[in-house]
Each structure stands twice: as C-alpha cells, then as structure tokens.
Amino acid sequence: KQRTGFLPGFPKEVHNNLYNIAKVLFAQKTDLSCKSRIWRGVIYRDCFSGYEAVEYMLKIGLCDNRRAAVEIGSRLLKEKYFKVLGKITTFLDKYGAWYQFANEDTPGFEEHELRDAQKITDIQERTDRCILI
C-alpha cells in the first residue's frame, strides 16, 4: 500500500511551513524529553535524541512513517531550527544522536518566521514513492 507520508488530518499550514513545524516541536519540548543526558561519558544538556523526535512526530500525526519524519528532521536541522550535539552531522533516527533546539530568542529563529512559507512538497513527493510493506 502506498502512503503519502503525511496524514491528511494534520493542519496543512504545518506541513507547508518549516517554521510552523519547528514551533509545534519547540512547544512540546517536554514531550520530546529535552533533558540532560550522559552518553558514553559525555554530558549533553537540554537535548533530545533523533529517535525521540521521530517517535514524537509519528505520535502527533505529523507523518505516518519514519522516513518522512527523518526528512522533516533533516530539513529542520539544515535550516538551523536545532543543532547537533556530538560528532554526527546529519539527522538520524537513533537514540545516540543528540540534538538541541535553537532558542526562539535567537536571530535565526526569528528570520524563519519572517521568511515566506517554505514548501516541503519535495519531502512529500519522495515519501509518495515509498511503499510500505
């Protein structure tokens, strides 16, 4: 059965604008378990894992498959809505991949709000071609 990746019941404006997606995720930081963690002897403060972010996006209905959630996470990382902690450089659906939200007060977060809505239809097109078995 072919899936779109995005659930039709979730508000369209959230799907079409990375800033809105970031706001939804940022508002729910506690659901993403943003907290200090010790991983392989290193302390990471106020962070969440890629796995937790993917699980949360699935839970709230932002996407209906992990691939679409990773695509969204990758775009959010590329646009600097959150940053990587540690040595990895990409968004990964894994517990040891740590990320931290950008502050809403930082200029980068405000720039996204003022920018025109950024379409994420390329993500949807890619997930449209994914067939879940």
Order of alpha helices (4+ residues) and beta strands (2+ residues): alpha-alpha-beta-beta-alpha-alpha-beta-beta-alpha-alpha
